Every structure is written in C-alpha cells, then in structure tokens.
Amino acid sequence: MKSDSESSAKDADYIASSDFADVPPLVKGNHNYEYTLDPSASAFAGTTVSPNYGSKVTNSDTCFQSKKETKKGAVVGLDDEYEPFDYSKLHCEDPEITFFATLTTYLSYAIIIFFGHLRDFFGKRTKRSRYFSEKEMVIEKGFAPIVKVAENFYTRRLYHRIQDCWNRPITSEPGSVIDVVVRKSADGNKTLRWSTNESSSNVEVETKRCINLGSYNYLGFGDDWKNTCKDYVWEVFDDFPINTLSSRVDIGTTVYHRELEETLAKFVGKEAAICFNMGYGTNSATIPSLVGKGCLLISDALNHTSIVNGSRASGASIRAFKHNDEKDLEDVIRESIAGGQPRTRRPWRKILCMIEGIYSMEGEICNLKKIVEVCKKYGVYVYIDEAHSIGALGGTGRGVCEHTGVDPKDIDVLMGTFTKSFGGMGGYIAGDKALIEGLRKNCAGSVYHNSLSTVVCKQCIVSLKIMMGLDGSDMGQQKIKKLKENCNYFRKKLTEMGLHVYGDYDSPVIPVMIYNPAKIAEFSRQCFERGLAMVVVGFPATPIILSRSRVCVSAAHTKEQLDYALVKIKEVTDLLQMNYKKHLV
Ligand SMILES: Cc1ncc(COP(=O)(O)O)c(C=O)c1O
C-alpha cells in the first residue's frame, strides 16, 4: 500500500499534465507564412486560370509556423554514413501484368460470378441453399435487416469460398514463428470451426507451427518481448492503471505520455509530438482538425483508408494524384490553385499534400525528395504517414526522411503508428510546437478519445529507447540492420525466382503478385500446408485484377527460416505457374 502523501504526489503528476490552458487555438493567426500566386508566373504556364481568379492571393489562414530554410546536409538525426535513397536511380518499377494473366484473371472472375448468380437463382427458388434456406430468409416484419451478410453477393459467392485464407486465429505470440489454428467447415466454407482433439477431460485445439511472413513485426519485438521490454512494461502496473478513464485534455495525461512524446519528437527530429490511442484514429481524427471547408487535400491515389476516411470527414475538398508521381502532383496543385475553390473560385484556405512513407499494399517507398520540392514550390503543406517506415527505414530507423535524405523540418505533419516497429499500439503526430499544442486542444483524438494506455505508452518508450540506443546497447541498431538485410535478401531471391514482386529494396513489405482469384486461395492453402503463414490480399483491398500476397519480413527471421520459406514458395509458385517473368501465364 502507498502512503497518502505518495499517492497525492502521483495525483499531482496527473493533474499538472493537463495544463494546456495557454495553448493557442489551432486555426488562427500565429503564423508568418504567406504564399502569393501570380497567374502570369512561369510556374503556371499552360494552366487555365479561372476568370474569377484574383491576381494576387495571400493565404492568411493557417495554423502552421513558417517553413524554415534548412542548411544543406543539416538533416536532424541523419546517420552520416547513410547513403540516402535516390528515387530516380534506385526505385524499382513494378512489373506489368501480362496480357494472358489479365485475360485469364477476368475470365476467372466472370466464371465465378456467373456460377454465383446461377446458384443464387436456384437457391432462392428451391430454398435449398445455405444462404437462402427458410431460416435464412425470415425477415422481421416492417424492418429491413440491420446486418445481413447474405445480401452481399461478393461476400457470399466469392469471399466465403476462400475465407479460410483470412482471419486465421493463432495461439502463440506473433513472432517469426507462430502456431496457427487449423479450421474446418461443414457448410461449404460459409462458417469455419476450430479443429479439436477432445479427450474426456480436455479439449485441445489443433494448431500448425508456421513461419510467419505476415505480421508487421518489423523489429522483432514480437519475438524477444519477454527479454527486451516485459520487465519495464510490467513496472507500470505498480503505479498506474491500464486505463486512465479519461481523455488526454482531462486527466488522461501521465508522465509516460509526456516521456513518450518528448522522446519521439527527438527521435524524428521535430519540436514536439502528441500520441493517440489508435493509428487509424490518429489519421481519421487529426485530419478533420487541421482542415475543413475551403481547404484542399491532395492525396496520393493509394493512400491508406484511415487517411481517406479522415479526409472525407474533414469536409475539405479532396483531389487525388497518381501514385507517387510528383509530376502529376504538380499538375494537380497548379490546376487547383489556379481554379480556386469550387463555385466561388476563392483561393484555398490551405492545401495539404497527403502521402505515406512506405505504401502498405505496394511496398513502395515514397518519392519524398521530389514531392517535398513540388510542395515547397507552391506553398503546400506536407502530411506524411510513416506507419510502415518509422523504425524500418533509415540507418537509425528514423523513417523515410532519413532514408531519402529529406530534412524532417520540411515535413509539416509527421504521422506514424506504434503498431509495427514498436510492438505497441496507437499512433502519433510530430510537428512544430504550435501545431502539436493546437492538436492537443482541438483534435478529437485528444479531447474526446480515451488516452493511450499507460502500459502501451511504456512499451513504446522502451522499444523507442532500444532503437535509439538509450538502453546502453547496440541491440536497436542491430535490429534495424538485420531487418534491412532480411528484406533485401528475400526480395532479391523472390525476384530471381521470376515472380512479379512489387515495391522497393529496403522496404519490409514485399508484395508478390498472384492476380488470378483461384490462385489466391490455392497459394495461401499450399503455403499453409508447407508451414508458411502468408497474407493474401484481393479486391476490394486491391484493384480487382491485382491480387497479391503481402510478405512482411522481420528482423527476427533467421537466414535458415527465410531460406526454408523461399524453397517452399518456389514449390508453390511453380505449381501455380506464378513465375510470370518466365511463363506466359
Ligand atoms: C499507412 C497506414 N496508416 C495507418 C494505419 C492504421 O494503423 P493502426 O493499425 O495502428 O490503427 C495503417 C495500418 O496498417 C497503415 O498501414
């Protein structure tokens, strides 16, 4: 038991932490940044300028501080030895789907859809279908069914046929090796049941030990957590509850939140940071508090759904530019600035460019240098989601800025998540002090959401300190180095096999293209049989003909594990004729 004085000292910590009363409001003056647009300037040559467009436009409504000029080479935290990623030289173009693969993929979908409709047709009439039996067809009088999976043709006739390839339960920690539950279906895959060995006293779930090539366990904390983080995380329980039962601005800020934010800001090279209880929620709650009506978001065409949903919820206008294409970005910016807001043609209140460090379905690294150049030229703020790149890219794991040699000061909003490299949960925004203080006061994630659990905070602090070498060892550095070696080794070998591999070297996300819907399931099942846990992804997460297996490599994978996986993947891809570079199909 703690004495009264001890616990009141702790309380004081809690209460003192919500002292944000003097924070300036987010969207108000407090800026010294202006852009002036002159339609006759050479940058706008060839652009149609709206007749209502004023010749001089000053953006006087922005919450950001000025973009400070940065000295050449003065990149915060950049490892001197680190060779920056030169996109124009080092970027790997994604292979093109072959004509034959396109044809057979569409044909396969046509056949599945045709037979699906045929089965629906007879099923509805005979009521002898697992989706249209008497029991299934009962509808409460006067009410439309609130949830009815059977209404969805795609779910019924496409997804259910192969649903055993997704949502596989595991019974071990999500390390480089996992125990995956074996499931069976008694109703044509509509529902799945765990396979069990029952004795009189015990029910044992049947599992299969697999090499895990699907988790975002980039730095391997899923494997060594008990030896690296557990003791420190466990200590939190002595002093703090798991849940502060409060939002950040009330009494949900603890010393751990502060420590995490301060350490993180230092790590990524920004003045300040704020953490949230969910990565998805970080985007979806932050974007609406930064922009609204009269603002413009110019978003990469392949951005994550959390960015898309946050953008839609903000009420700002949204325009997409071709994935990772700075030329198209420039065209969209020029056209948008010249045209102004819809109908009124007034200038945009502010413009943000939304991008990601590593695109999670493509494994592609952002063309950051060029994109930042374009954004600087037109006075467009840069918002970057580093969910997959923080901890994974750069000589010291500082993410895509370090990897591409871009000064973090040139990025206005640096977002990331703790769910990948950190082995934790939640997300963060790092930026200038004014931005972060504004978010503390105005962002729903800070004002209305429950604050990030103290236990998770500690996990993120510990893993971050390991990455930074503040634990006094070089373990973090070794992990970052090993991850890079593993990623590049695996990517090279898969490419040499003749597979269609997307993305760039150094990226821990390695998509292997499958294309054909019949092969999605067979690839997953054949790999599972051989002891490989693979993630397969299809429509609607990808365009309909671009199904793929998304391999995620970890620093915890050993060379032996990777070699075993490569041998097995070769067997499966030969069987399924997936070496598109060698075969026609
Ligand atoms: C690019 C990107 N942003 C945000 C998120 C959401 O993160 P979380 O899973 O931590 O909520 C993800 C999830 O994978 C992601 O890939």
The ligand as an ORCA input file, in Angstrom:
! r2SCAN-3c Opt
* xyz 0 1
  C      -0.380      3.540    -43.760
  C      -1.181      3.185    -42.553
  N      -1.682      4.165    -41.776
  C      -2.413      3.898    -40.681
  C      -2.673      2.603    -40.294
  C      -3.506      2.328    -39.081
  O      -2.704      1.909    -38.056
  P      -3.224      1.018    -36.815
  O      -3.322     -0.380    -37.334
  O      -2.138      1.189    -35.842
  O      -4.527      1.548    -36.362
  C      -2.163      1.547    -41.066
  C      -2.411      0.146    -40.680
  O      -1.808     -0.776    -41.057
  C      -1.400      1.834    -42.230
  O      -0.912      0.870    -42.998
*
